[in-house]
């Protein structure tokens, strides 16, 4: 074999490695984006449901103004969030506010018996389950993507083509604690 053929074969193999590696990284990045958009869609559905829930509760618990304001603030924080981290912070804020809201609702039997409230609570519960699953899926895809761009030799391609780590959707420590409601 002539040296020219060997050089051509080596260049072809190197080009093949670059093409396959680049396409694999693009696929993983798109999977992360898709997982995030799924979360975003569920969050939008949840946040669209919240005003109905708040309005239903407001009619029964007029003096629980602070709880209702916290839910509204959390919704606003989410609507203004532009990064995964800001969304996670808004999620944590909302999680605590909703726990407080449902704790307050426990003290109002006529509210708990309200059909509208029960339907909204059930729908919100279903969305929460879907969000939890979607967060797990998102974090799995972020892990696969981040691992791919950190492993040798694809880390070289990732550097050349500006692939960068993505943030996980993390829960703050305060959000893990049980909500304390005092009357």
KOLVO-594540 format. One record per residue (C-alpha): residue number from 1; residue in three letters; x, y, z. Coordinates in pm, whole numbers, plus 50000, padded with zeros to 5 digits. Layout:
% residues N
+-----+-----+-------+-------+-------+
|   k |   r |    xx |    yy |    zz |
+-----+-----+-------+-------+-------+
| NUM | ALA |     X |     Y |     Z |
...
+-----+-----+-------+-------+-------+
This chain:
% residues 183
+-----+-----+-------+-------+-------+
|   k |   r |    xx |    yy |    zz |
+-----+-----+-------+-------+-------+
|   1 | UNK | 50000 | 50000 | 50000 |
|   2 | UNK | 50125 | 50337 | 49914 |
|   3 | UNK | 50168 | 50597 | 50188 |
|   4 | UNK | 49916 | 50819 | 50007 |
|   5 | UNK | 49641 | 50556 | 50051 |
|   6 | UNK | 49727 | 50518 | 50419 |
|   7 | UNK | 49703 | 50894 | 50467 |
|   8 | UNK | 49368 | 50904 | 50284 |
|   9 | UNK | 49233 | 50617 | 50497 |
|  10 | UNK | 49349 | 50785 | 50819 |
|  11 | UNK | 49192 | 51117 | 50713 |
|  12 | UNK | 48868 | 50938 | 50615 |
|  13 | UNK | 48855 | 50757 | 50951 |
|  14 | UNK | 48924 | 51081 | 51135 |
|  15 | UNK | 48652 | 51260 | 50936 |
|  16 | UNK | 48412 | 50974 | 51011 |
|  17 | UNK | 48494 | 51000 | 51382 |
|  18 | UNK | 48428 | 51376 | 51376 |
|  19 | UNK | 48098 | 51338 | 51189 |
|  20 | UNK | 47968 | 51055 | 51409 |
|  21 | UNK | 48086 | 51222 | 51730 |
|  22 | UNK | 47938 | 51560 | 51636 |
|  23 | UNK | 47604 | 51406 | 51538 |
|  24 | UNK | 47592 | 51210 | 51863 |
|  25 | UNK | 47653 | 51528 | 52066 |
|  26 | UNK | 47388 | 51717 | 51869 |
|  27 | UNK | 47137 | 51435 | 51933 |
|  28 | UNK | 47209 | 51438 | 52306 |
|  29 | UNK | 47183 | 51817 | 52323 |
|  30 | UNK | 46849 | 51802 | 52142 |
|  31 | UNK | 46726 | 51535 | 52385 |
|  32 | UNK | 46810 | 51769 | 52675 |
|  33 | UNK | 46624 | 52054 | 52504 |
|  34 | UNK | 46326 | 51829 | 52435 |
|  35 | UNK | 46315 | 51711 | 52797 |
|  36 | UNK | 46326 | 52072 | 52913 |
|  37 | UNK | 46044 | 52175 | 52678 |
|  38 | UNK | 45832 | 51889 | 52815 |
|  39 | UNK | 45886 | 52023 | 53169 |
|  40 | UNK | 45813 | 52374 | 53051 |
|  41 | UNK | 45484 | 52265 | 52894 |
|  42 | UNK | 45374 | 52092 | 53214 |
|  43 | UNK | 45479 | 52390 | 53424 |
|  44 | UNK | 45277 | 52620 | 53199 |
|  45 | UNK | 44974 | 52395 | 53241 |
|  46 | UNK | 45025 | 52397 | 53618 |
|  47 | UNK | 45070 | 52772 | 53635 |
|  48 | UNK | 44760 | 52825 | 53422 |
|  49 | UNK | 44566 | 52615 | 53672 |
|  50 | UNK | 44686 | 52811 | 53977 |
|  51 | UNK | 44472 | 53126 | 53931 |
|  52 | UNK | 44160 | 52905 | 53923 |
|  53 | UNK | 44272 | 52730 | 54239 |
|  54 | UNK | 44351 | 53058 | 54414 |
|  55 | UNK | 44016 | 53210 | 54313 |
|  56 | UNK | 43832 | 52906 | 54443 |
|  57 | UNK | 44015 | 52917 | 54775 |
|  58 | UNK | 43982 | 53296 | 54807 |
|  59 | UNK | 43609 | 53272 | 54841 |
|  60 | UNK | 43648 | 53057 | 55152 |
|  61 | UNK | 43961 | 53182 | 55323 |
|  62 | UNK | 43959 | 53558 | 55296 |
|  63 | UNK | 44184 | 53604 | 55600 |
|  64 | UNK | 44456 | 53373 | 55463 |
|  65 | UNK | 44583 | 53651 | 55241 |
|  66 | UNK | 44955 | 53579 | 55291 |
|  67 | UNK | 44927 | 53220 | 55168 |
|  68 | UNK | 44743 | 53331 | 54854 |
|  69 | UNK | 44995 | 53611 | 54793 |
|  70 | UNK | 45284 | 53363 | 54819 |
|  71 | UNK | 45125 | 53139 | 54556 |
|  72 | UNK | 45077 | 53440 | 54329 |
|  73 | UNK | 45438 | 53558 | 54384 |
|  74 | UNK | 45570 | 53212 | 54302 |
|  75 | UNK | 45367 | 53205 | 53982 |
|  76 | UNK | 45505 | 53546 | 53883 |
|  77 | UNK | 45861 | 53434 | 53959 |
|  78 | UNK | 45816 | 53137 | 53726 |
|  79 | UNK | 45672 | 53353 | 53449 |
|  80 | UNK | 45978 | 53580 | 53470 |
|  81 | UNK | 46232 | 53295 | 53488 |
|  82 | UNK | 46456 | 53248 | 53188 |
|  83 | UNK | 46707 | 52982 | 53298 |
|  84 | UNK | 46682 | 52632 | 53438 |
|  85 | UNK | 46816 | 52763 | 53772 |
|  86 | UNK | 46557 | 53045 | 53790 |
|  87 | UNK | 46282 | 52796 | 53702 |
|  88 | UNK | 46403 | 52561 | 53975 |
|  89 | UNK | 46399 | 52845 | 54230 |
|  90 | UNK | 46046 | 52942 | 54126 |
|  91 | UNK | 45942 | 52577 | 54148 |
|  92 | UNK | 46078 | 52553 | 54500 |
|  93 | UNK | 45894 | 52870 | 54598 |
|  94 | UNK | 45570 | 52741 | 54447 |
|  95 | UNK | 45606 | 52400 | 54608 |
|  96 | UNK | 45619 | 52556 | 54953 |
|  97 | UNK | 45334 | 52794 | 54874 |
|  98 | UNK | 45109 | 52515 | 54745 |
|  99 | UNK | 45184 | 52300 | 55050 |
| 100 | UNK | 45076 | 52592 | 55267 |
| 101 | UNK | 44766 | 52645 | 55053 |
| 102 | UNK | 44659 | 52282 | 55088 |
| 103 | UNK | 44737 | 52286 | 55459 |
| 104 | UNK | 44509 | 52587 | 55496 |
| 105 | UNK | 44241 | 52413 | 55290 |
| 106 | UNK | 44247 | 52124 | 55538 |
| 107 | UNK | 44103 | 52361 | 55800 |
| 108 | UNK | 43802 | 52453 | 55585 |
| 109 | UNK | 43573 | 52151 | 55548 |
| 110 | UNK | 43334 | 52342 | 55322 |
| 111 | UNK | 43626 | 52420 | 55087 |
| 112 | UNK | 43742 | 52059 | 55083 |
| 113 | UNK | 43386 | 51957 | 54993 |
| 114 | UNK | 43367 | 52211 | 54709 |
| 115 | UNK | 43353 | 52016 | 54381 |
| 116 | UNK | 43548 | 52281 | 54192 |
| 117 | UNK | 43829 | 52276 | 54448 |
| 118 | UNK | 43844 | 51896 | 54445 |
| 119 | UNK | 43868 | 51886 | 54066 |
| 120 | UNK | 44140 | 52152 | 54060 |
| 121 | UNK | 44331 | 51973 | 54335 |
| 122 | UNK | 44309 | 51641 | 54148 |
| 123 | UNK | 44423 | 51800 | 53823 |
| 124 | UNK | 44711 | 51972 | 53999 |
| 125 | UNK | 44808 | 51645 | 54165 |
| 126 | UNK | 44818 | 51472 | 53827 |
| 127 | UNK | 45030 | 51749 | 53679 |
| 128 | UNK | 45266 | 51731 | 53978 |
| 129 | UNK | 45325 | 51361 | 53911 |
| 130 | UNK | 45398 | 51430 | 53546 |
| 131 | UNK | 45634 | 51713 | 53640 |
| 132 | UNK | 45821 | 51488 | 53883 |
| 133 | UNK | 45864 | 51223 | 53614 |
| 134 | UNK | 45970 | 51485 | 53358 |
| 135 | UNK | 46228 | 51630 | 53598 |
| 136 | UNK | 46379 | 51286 | 53641 |
| 137 | UNK | 46387 | 51236 | 53264 |
| 138 | UNK | 46541 | 51580 | 53214 |
| 139 | UNK | 46812 | 51514 | 53471 |
| 140 | UNK | 46889 | 51174 | 53312 |
| 141 | UNK | 46928 | 51335 | 52970 |
| 142 | UNK | 47144 | 51613 | 53117 |
| 143 | UNK | 47364 | 51351 | 53281 |
| 144 | UNK | 47402 | 51158 | 52954 |
| 145 | UNK | 47478 | 51477 | 52763 |
| 146 | UNK | 47724 | 51615 | 53019 |
| 147 | UNK | 47898 | 51277 | 53039 |
| 148 | UNK | 47927 | 51261 | 52660 |
| 149 | UNK | 48089 | 51604 | 52635 |
| 150 | UNK | 48328 | 51527 | 52921 |
| 151 | UNK | 48452 | 51187 | 52799 |
| 152 | UNK | 48761 | 51147 | 52591 |
| 153 | UNK | 48782 | 51177 | 52290 |
| 154 | UNK | 48444 | 51347 | 52238 |
| 155 | UNK | 48546 | 51615 | 52487 |
| 156 | UNK | 48781 | 51743 | 52216 |
| 157 | UNK | 48491 | 51771 | 51970 |
| 158 | UNK | 48273 | 51930 | 52237 |
| 159 | UNK | 48538 | 52194 | 52298 |
| 160 | UNK | 48590 | 52264 | 51929 |
| 161 | UNK | 48216 | 52294 | 51859 |
| 162 | UNK | 48130 | 52481 | 52183 |
| 163 | UNK | 47913 | 52218 | 52348 |
| 164 | UNK | 47884 | 52312 | 52714 |
| 165 | UNK | 47747 | 52148 | 53029 |
| 166 | UNK | 47378 | 52189 | 53106 |
| 167 | UNK | 47235 | 52255 | 53451 |
| 168 | UNK | 47042 | 51992 | 53640 |
| 169 | UNK | 46694 | 52072 | 53769 |
| 170 | UNK | 46774 | 52073 | 54141 |
| 171 | UNK | 46559 | 52120 | 54447 |
| 172 | UNK | 46684 | 52358 | 54714 |
| 173 | UNK | 46722 | 52225 | 55066 |
| 174 | UNK | 46440 | 52449 | 55199 |
| 175 | UNK | 46196 | 52289 | 54954 |
| 176 | UNK | 46271 | 51945 | 55099 |
| 177 | UNK | 46147 | 52044 | 55444 |
| 178 | UNK | 45786 | 52001 | 55551 |
| 179 | UNK | 45581 | 52318 | 55549 |
| 180 | UNK | 45487 | 52455 | 55891 |
| 181 | UNK | 45149 | 52623 | 55903 |
| 182 | UNK | 45049 | 52813 | 56213 |
| 183 | UNK | 44712 | 52969 | 56289 |
+-----+-----+-------+-------+-------+
